[in-house]
Amino acid sequence: MYKGKKMKRKIWIIIVIAVLINAGVFGFFYYAFSKTKGRITVEAGSTVIAEDFAAREVKEISFAEGETIPDTHKIGEFPVKIKADGFTRKCTLEVIDTTLPTAVGKDTFVMPGESVEAKDMLSEIYDETPVTVAFVNEPDFDTFGEQNVDIAVTDMAGNRTVVFTRLIVSKVDLL
């Protein structure tokens, strides 16, 4: 009987030690990973610094050695490694674009039969990501007179702005 109690005691000691080791390992990883956010989301064109990934106060935080900071003029998800207080963690930087592109329409003169591209009828086109420029409806470059022209400016995220401008078809430059 005495031998059975001794065996049960050893088993309980082993169980307690295993639980303590698991708790210690869990605590270590929780402590290490709780220093940084696993994912952050920024607007296109934003400046990203390592401190943006800090989940709480840390003594020292940086991008891991050799890590390049993703270009925030491209939308998408990018893996980055962040080193915080000696612990390195794989994180995700998500770049989104919710801002509409902007542009200014400029009145344009053409001779009958000449044509211009939509982008040539705009100035000050601005967005943090590349844009496409297209006529909403193709203007008539052969008919004399003044036409209102709608031009769509669309960025990589699908944000779309329509700019209104004038096309003047004449043999004489009226501008």
ABEGO torsion letter per residue (X at the ends): XAAAAAAAAAAAAAAAAAAAAAAAAAAAAAAAAAABBABBBBBBGBBBBAAAABABBBABBBBBBGBBBBBAABBEBBBBBBBBGGBBBBBBBBBBBABBBBBBBBBBBBBBGBBBBAAAABBGBBBABBBBBBBABBBBAABBEBBBBBBBBBBAAGBBBBBBBBBBBBABBAX
